[in-house]
Amino acid sequence: MYYRDYDLKRDIFSKRQLVTGVEVWNWSYSIIDEDSRNTPVIGEKYILLSTQTRNKHPKEGRLYEYNFYCLDVEKGSLLWKFQKRIDAKAEFIIDSNIQNPTIMNSKVYLTLPDANLYCLDLNNGTIIWSFKTGFVQFQKIPMTIPMNFNFVVDDKKIYVGSISGLYSLDQATGETNWVYKHKSLTRITYETEPYKILTLYGNYILLEFEYSILTELVVIEKPTGLLVWLYPSITSRDSRFFNGYIYEGYFILSKSADSISFTINKREYSTNLGNGLMDTSTAIINNTAYISPKYLMDNLGGTIDWNQSERKTVLRMTSPASKPGDIKFVTIEFKPNNSIANVNGKNVQIDPNNPKITPIILNGRTMVPVRFLAESLGCEVKWIADSKEILITYKP
């Protein structure tokens, strides 16, 4: 059993006996500023730990530091350390977690926000080869950012999904076998997501490609990189179906709900597609019904994001007013304890009759007035007093 703990100055990783909890060994390193840590990768002989520091380095100024530690499973000793420091002035760093390293065939594969995929020797941590996905230059603003990307290691090949395309690389050399580029991509913005590799299945690769909140499901042939089929452009109303799964050669998809019923002070809810259970209940606060936006957005097929720098929640969904060839979107932004929200670029008061009504944090969960949220999304809201139910309907 492995155990990880932290104090103010050190990150401590230890191996313990499963039955007794007796410590076999422990290893630690000093924490610099606000380190973030990825899940350890544990193999038969090696353990890989990775950390990311995105604050000012005490000696070298504004640097982003990425460290990878390889430990011996039996002894807990440090075998090697791989470190990369990126000057924030030279390159715009995307503040996102790095994909966990992958170990295969005595090699370590890992990504960094310098747009590189690195192949390291598992025995000593030296670089065998690296592959650069490239940078994106925006026309309207003087900014170049590294392309965010993901990868999957399979047999003798590595498949890399980035904004520029899907790449098949040779594991041993890093040389490109083929490249697939999506024809429907015409321009790149902040909202463009990379080719996300969902899974490998037999001779096929399943990809999710998202531009703004339009999404396509793409299937590529592994040996050739040729397109097999794609599910045509859809909106975020249906994008949740990419949480599907493969069963006996079929890709099983889910569908967005058209109606949802919540009951005050209950965690259970129902939709036209089935029932569900929330981790928090709806509530009446200051004579206003509140709900966690997660369960409304997930069921309606929208997206929900947290902007850490501005401390605001951002919701996006296809408007019911959309028509074929004329897709409209709804974007809602709000902050805790702030009575003013932004809906499609316009500031609005959450409750026009009561400026004291705001989104709140309740038991660690963001809660929002139900009527404001649902009606801003273009849904109809009905209150059933006898049963204390709130019925929300999406009507295209």
C-alpha positions as CSV (number, residue, x, y, z in Angstrom):
1,M,0.0,0.0,0.0
2,Y,1.3,3.5,-0.9
3,Y,0.4,6.6,1.1
4,R,1.0,10.3,0.3
5,D,0.9,13.1,2.8
6,Y,1.9,16.8,2.8
7,D,3.0,19.4,5.3
8,L,3.9,23.1,4.8
9,K,7.4,22.3,3.5
10,R,7.5,18.7,2.2
11,D,5.6,16.2,0.1
12,I,6.0,12.8,1.7
13,F,5.4,9.5,-0.1
14,S,5.6,6.2,1.7
15,K,5.1,2.4,1.2
16,R,3.2,0.6,4.0
17,Q,2.2,-3.0,4.7
18,L,-1.5,-3.4,3.8
19,V,-2.6,-5.4,6.8
20,T,-0.6,-3.7,9.6
21,G,0.0,-0.3,8.2
22,V,3.6,-0.5,9.2
23,E,5.8,1.8,7.1
24,V,8.4,0.0,4.9
25,W,10.0,3.2,3.6
26,N,9.3,6.9,2.9
27,W,10.7,9.5,0.6
28,S,10.1,13.2,0.5
29,Y,11.1,16.4,-1.3
30,S,10.8,20.1,-0.6
31,I,7.8,22.0,-1.7
32,I,8.4,25.2,-3.6
33,D,5.6,27.8,-3.5
34,E,2.2,26.3,-4.6
35,D,3.1,22.9,-6.0
36,S,0.4,20.8,-7.7
37,R,0.8,17.0,-7.8
38,N,-0.4,14.4,-10.2
39,T,-1.4,10.9,-9.3
40,P,1.6,8.6,-8.9
41,V,2.3,6.0,-11.6
42,I,3.2,2.7,-10.0
43,G,4.8,-0.1,-11.9
44,E,6.4,-3.5,-10.9
45,K,9.9,-2.0,-10.2
46,Y,9.4,1.8,-10.5
47,I,7.2,4.6,-9.1
48,L,6.9,7.9,-10.9
49,L,5.9,11.1,-9.1
50,S,5.3,14.4,-10.9
51,T,4.9,18.0,-9.6
52,Q,4.2,21.3,-11.2
53,T,5.2,24.7,-9.8
54,R,3.5,27.7,-11.4
55,N,4.6,30.5,-9.1
56,K,7.8,32.6,-8.9
57,H,10.9,30.6,-8.3
58,P,12.8,32.0,-5.3
59,K,16.1,32.3,-7.1
60,E,15.4,32.5,-10.9
61,G,12.3,34.7,-11.1
62,R,9.2,33.9,-13.1
63,L,9.7,30.2,-14.1
64,Y,7.3,27.3,-14.4
65,E,9.0,24.2,-13.1
66,Y,8.0,20.6,-13.8
67,N,9.7,17.7,-11.9
68,F,9.4,14.0,-12.5
69,Y,10.9,11.6,-9.8
70,C,11.5,7.9,-10.4
71,L,11.7,5.8,-7.2
72,D,12.7,2.2,-6.6
73,V,9.6,0.2,-5.5
74,E,11.5,-2.0,-3.0
75,K,13.8,0.5,-1.4
76,G,12.1,3.8,-2.0
77,S,15.4,5.4,-3.2
78,L,15.5,8.1,-5.9
79,L,16.8,6.6,-9.1
80,W,16.6,9.7,-11.2
81,K,14.9,13.1,-11.6
82,F,13.8,14.8,-14.8
83,Q,13.3,18.5,-14.7
84,K,12.1,21.1,-17.1
85,R,11.9,24.9,-16.5
86,I,9.9,27.1,-18.9
87,D,10.3,30.9,-18.9
88,A,6.9,32.4,-18.7
89,K,8.1,35.5,-20.6
90,A,9.2,33.5,-23.6
91,E,6.1,31.3,-23.9
92,F,2.5,31.6,-22.8
93,I,1.8,28.8,-20.5
94,I,-1.5,27.0,-20.4
95,D,-2.4,26.6,-16.7
96,S,-3.7,23.1,-16.8
97,N,-2.7,19.8,-15.4
98,I,-0.2,17.7,-17.3
99,Q,-1.3,14.2,-18.4
100,N,0.1,11.5,-16.2
101,P,3.2,9.7,-17.5
102,T,2.9,6.3,-19.2
103,I,5.4,3.5,-18.7
104,M,5.9,0.9,-21.5
105,N,8.7,-1.1,-23.0
106,S,11.3,0.4,-20.5
107,K,10.4,3.9,-21.6
108,V,8.5,6.8,-20.0
109,Y,6.2,9.0,-22.1
110,L,5.2,12.4,-20.7
111,T,3.9,15.8,-21.8
112,L,4.8,19.3,-20.9
113,P,3.2,22.7,-21.8
114,D,6.1,23.5,-24.1
115,A,4.1,21.5,-26.7
116,N,6.5,18.6,-26.4
117,L,5.9,14.8,-25.9
118,Y,9.0,13.4,-24.3
119,C,10.3,9.8,-24.4
120,L,12.7,9.0,-21.5
121,D,14.8,6.0,-20.7
122,L,13.1,4.4,-17.7
123,N,16.5,3.3,-16.3
124,N,18.2,6.7,-16.1
125,G,15.6,9.4,-17.1
126,T,17.6,10.6,-20.2
127,I,15.7,11.9,-23.2
128,I,15.5,9.4,-26.1
129,W,13.4,11.6,-28.4
130,S,10.9,14.4,-28.2
131,F,8.0,15.3,-30.5
132,K,6.8,18.9,-30.8
133,T,3.1,19.5,-31.7
134,G,3.7,23.2,-32.4
135,F,2.3,26.6,-31.3
136,V,-0.8,28.5,-32.2
137,Q,-0.4,32.2,-33.3
138,F,-3.6,34.3,-32.9
139,Q,-4.2,37.0,-35.5
140,K,-6.2,39.5,-33.5
141,I,-3.9,39.5,-30.4
142,P,-0.1,39.3,-30.2
143,M,0.0,36.0,-28.4
144,T,1.5,32.6,-29.2
145,I,0.4,29.6,-27.1
146,P,1.6,26.0,-27.0
147,M,-0.9,23.5,-28.3
148,N,-2.6,21.5,-25.6
149,F,-2.6,17.7,-26.4
150,N,-3.1,14.2,-25.1
151,F,-1.6,10.8,-26.0
152,V,-2.2,7.1,-25.8
153,V,0.5,4.4,-26.0
154,D,-0.4,1.2,-27.8
155,D,1.9,-1.7,-28.7
156,K,4.6,-0.2,-30.9
157,K,2.8,3.1,-31.7
158,I,1.9,6.3,-29.8
159,Y,-1.2,8.3,-30.9
160,V,-1.0,12.0,-30.1
161,G,-4.1,14.2,-30.3
162,S,-3.5,18.0,-30.6
163,I,-5.2,21.0,-32.2
164,S,-3.0,20.5,-35.3
165,G,-4.2,16.9,-35.9
166,L,-3.9,13.3,-34.8
167,Y,-0.4,11.8,-35.1
168,S,0.8,8.2,-35.1
169,L,4.4,8.0,-33.9
170,D,6.9,5.2,-33.7
171,Q,7.6,4.3,-30.0
172,A,11.3,3.7,-30.5
173,T,12.2,6.7,-32.7
174,G,9.3,9.2,-32.4
175,E,9.1,9.4,-36.2
176,T,5.7,10.2,-37.7
177,N,3.8,7.3,-39.3
178,W,0.8,9.3,-40.4
179,V,-1.2,12.5,-39.6
180,Y,-5.0,12.9,-39.7
181,K,-6.3,16.5,-40.0
182,H,-9.9,17.3,-39.5
183,K,-11.4,19.0,-42.6
184,S,-14.1,20.9,-40.7
185,L,-11.6,22.9,-38.6
186,T,-11.4,26.4,-40.2
187,R,-10.0,28.5,-37.4
188,I,-8.6,28.2,-33.9
189,T,-9.7,30.1,-30.9
190,Y,-9.4,29.8,-27.1
191,E,-12.4,27.5,-27.1
192,T,-10.8,25.0,-29.6
193,E,-10.0,21.7,-27.9
194,P,-7.5,19.2,-29.2
195,Y,-8.4,15.9,-30.8
196,K,-9.3,14.0,-27.6
197,I,-8.5,10.3,-27.9
198,L,-11.4,8.6,-26.2
199,T,-10.3,5.0,-26.6
200,L,-8.5,2.5,-28.8
201,Y,-10.6,-0.5,-30.0
202,G,-9.1,-3.2,-32.3
203,N,-7.9,-1.4,-35.4
204,Y,-9.8,1.8,-34.6
205,I,-9.3,5.1,-32.7
206,L,-12.3,6.9,-31.3
207,L,-11.8,10.7,-31.1
208,E,-13.8,13.6,-29.8
209,F,-13.2,16.8,-31.6
210,E,-14.7,20.0,-30.1
211,Y,-14.7,23.5,-31.5
212,S,-16.4,26.1,-29.3
213,I,-19.4,24.0,-28.2
214,L,-19.8,22.1,-31.4
215,T,-18.6,18.5,-31.2
216,E,-17.9,15.6,-33.6
217,L,-17.2,12.0,-32.9
218,V,-14.5,10.7,-35.3
219,V,-13.3,7.1,-35.9
220,I,-9.9,6.6,-37.5
221,E,-8.2,3.4,-38.8
222,K,-5.1,2.8,-36.7
223,P,-2.8,1.3,-39.4
224,T,-3.5,4.0,-42.0
225,G,-4.9,7.1,-40.3
226,L,-7.8,7.1,-42.7
227,L,-11.3,8.3,-41.7
228,V,-13.7,5.4,-41.2
229,W,-16.8,7.5,-40.2
230,L,-17.8,10.5,-38.1
231,Y,-20.9,11.6,-36.2
232,P,-21.8,15.0,-37.8
233,S,-21.4,18.3,-36.0
234,I,-23.7,18.5,-33.0
235,T,-24.1,21.1,-30.2
236,S,-23.4,20.9,-26.5
237,R,-27.0,19.8,-26.1
238,D,-25.9,16.4,-27.2
239,S,-22.2,16.5,-26.5
240,R,-22.7,14.6,-23.3
241,F,-23.2,11.4,-25.3
242,F,-19.5,11.2,-25.7
243,N,-19.5,9.7,-22.2
244,G,-20.6,6.6,-24.0
245,Y,-18.9,3.2,-24.0
246,I,-18.1,0.3,-26.3
247,Y,-20.0,-2.9,-26.0
248,E,-19.4,-5.9,-28.4
249,G,-18.2,-3.6,-31.2
250,Y,-20.9,-0.9,-30.8
251,F,-20.5,2.6,-29.4
252,I,-23.3,3.2,-26.9
253,L,-24.4,6.8,-26.7
254,S,-26.6,8.7,-24.2
255,K,-29.1,11.5,-24.9
256,S,-29.8,14.8,-23.3
257,A,-33.0,15.2,-21.2
258,D,-35.9,17.4,-22.3
259,S,-37.5,17.7,-18.9
260,I,-36.2,17.6,-15.3
261,S,-38.1,17.5,-12.0
262,F,-36.5,18.6,-8.7
263,T,-38.2,18.4,-5.3
264,I,-37.3,20.8,-2.5
265,N,-35.2,19.3,0.3
266,K,-34.6,16.1,-1.7
267,R,-31.6,14.7,-3.5
268,E,-33.6,12.6,-5.9
269,Y,-34.6,14.0,-9.2
270,S,-36.3,12.6,-12.3
271,T,-36.0,13.3,-16.1
272,N,-37.9,12.1,-19.1
273,L,-35.0,9.6,-19.6
274,G,-34.8,8.3,-16.0
275,N,-34.1,9.1,-12.4
276,G,-30.9,10.4,-10.7
277,L,-29.4,11.3,-7.3
278,M,-27.6,14.5,-6.5
279,D,-24.9,14.9,-3.8
280,T,-26.8,17.8,-2.4
281,S,-30.5,18.6,-2.2
282,T,-32.5,21.6,-3.6
283,A,-33.3,24.2,-0.9
284,I,-35.4,27.2,-0.2
285,I,-33.3,30.1,1.0
286,N,-34.8,33.6,1.5
287,N,-38.0,32.4,-0.2
288,T,-36.0,31.4,-3.3
289,A,-35.4,27.9,-4.6
290,Y,-31.7,27.0,-5.1
291,I,-30.1,24.2,-7.0
292,S,-26.6,23.0,-7.8
293,P,-26.1,24.0,-11.5
294,K,-24.2,20.8,-12.2
295,Y,-27.2,18.6,-12.3
296,L,-29.2,20.8,-14.6
297,M,-26.4,21.3,-17.0
298,D,-25.3,17.7,-17.1
299,N,-28.8,16.5,-17.9
300,L,-29.6,19.2,-20.4
301,G,-26.3,18.6,-22.2
302,G,-24.6,21.9,-21.3
303,T,-21.1,22.5,-20.0
304,I,-20.0,24.0,-16.7
305,D,-16.5,25.4,-16.0
306,W,-14.8,27.2,-13.1
307,N,-12.6,30.2,-13.9
308,Q,-10.1,30.2,-11.0
309,S,-8.4,33.5,-11.9
310,E,-11.7,35.4,-11.9
311,R,-13.5,33.1,-9.4
312,K,-16.6,32.7,-11.5
313,T,-18.7,29.9,-12.9
314,V,-19.3,29.7,-16.7
315,L,-22.2,27.8,-18.2
316,R,-22.7,27.1,-21.9
317,M,-25.5,25.4,-23.7
318,T,-27.4,25.4,-27.0
319,S,-30.4,27.8,-26.9
320,P,-33.9,26.2,-27.5
321,A,-34.2,29.0,-30.2
322,S,-31.6,27.2,-32.4
323,K,-32.7,26.0,-35.8
324,P,-30.9,23.8,-38.3
325,G,-28.1,25.9,-39.9
326,D,-28.7,28.7,-37.3
327,I,-27.3,27.5,-34.0
328,K,-27.6,29.9,-31.1
329,F,-25.8,29.5,-27.7
330,V,-26.4,30.7,-24.2
331,T,-23.5,31.7,-22.0
332,I,-24.0,32.5,-18.3
333,E,-21.4,33.8,-15.9
334,F,-21.8,34.4,-12.2
335,K,-19.9,34.7,-9.0
336,P,-20.7,33.7,-5.4
337,N,-22.4,36.4,-3.4
338,N,-22.8,38.7,-6.4
339,S,-26.3,39.7,-7.4
340,I,-25.2,40.6,-11.0
341,A,-24.7,37.8,-13.6
342,N,-23.7,38.0,-17.2
343,V,-26.0,36.4,-19.8
344,N,-24.7,36.4,-23.4
345,G,-22.5,39.4,-22.7
346,K,-25.2,41.5,-20.8
347,N,-25.2,42.1,-17.1
348,V,-28.4,41.2,-15.4
349,Q,-29.7,41.2,-11.8
350,I,-30.3,37.6,-10.8
351,D,-33.6,38.5,-9.1
352,P,-35.0,41.8,-10.5
353,N,-37.1,42.3,-7.3
354,N,-34.4,41.5,-4.7
355,P,-30.8,42.6,-5.0
356,K,-29.9,40.4,-2.0
357,I,-30.4,37.2,-4.0
358,T,-27.1,35.8,-5.2
359,P,-25.4,32.5,-5.9
360,I,-24.0,31.0,-2.7
361,I,-21.7,28.3,-1.5
362,L,-23.6,25.8,0.6
363,N,-21.8,22.8,2.1
364,G,-19.0,23.2,-0.4
365,R,-21.4,23.3,-3.4
366,T,-22.2,26.3,-5.6
367,M,-26.0,26.9,-5.5
368,V,-27.9,29.1,-7.9
369,P,-31.6,30.3,-7.9
370,V,-33.4,27.8,-10.1
371,R,-35.7,30.1,-12.0
372,F,-32.9,32.5,-12.9
373,L,-30.7,29.7,-14.2
374,A,-33.4,27.8,-16.1
375,E,-35.0,30.8,-17.7
376,S,-31.7,32.2,-18.7
377,L,-31.0,28.9,-20.5
378,G,-34.3,29.4,-22.4
379,C,-36.2,26.7,-20.5
380,E,-39.7,26.9,-19.1
381,V,-40.1,26.7,-15.3
382,K,-43.2,25.4,-13.4
383,W,-43.7,25.4,-9.7
384,I,-46.0,22.7,-8.3
385,A,-46.9,23.8,-4.8
386,D,-48.6,20.7,-3.5
387,S,-45.6,18.4,-4.1
388,K,-43.0,21.2,-3.8
389,E,-41.7,20.2,-7.2
390,I,-39.9,22.3,-9.8
391,L,-40.4,21.2,-13.4
392,I,-37.9,22.5,-15.9
393,T,-38.6,21.9,-19.6
394,Y,-36.4,22.4,-22.6
395,K,-38.5,23.1,-25.7
396,P,-36.7,23.7,-29.0
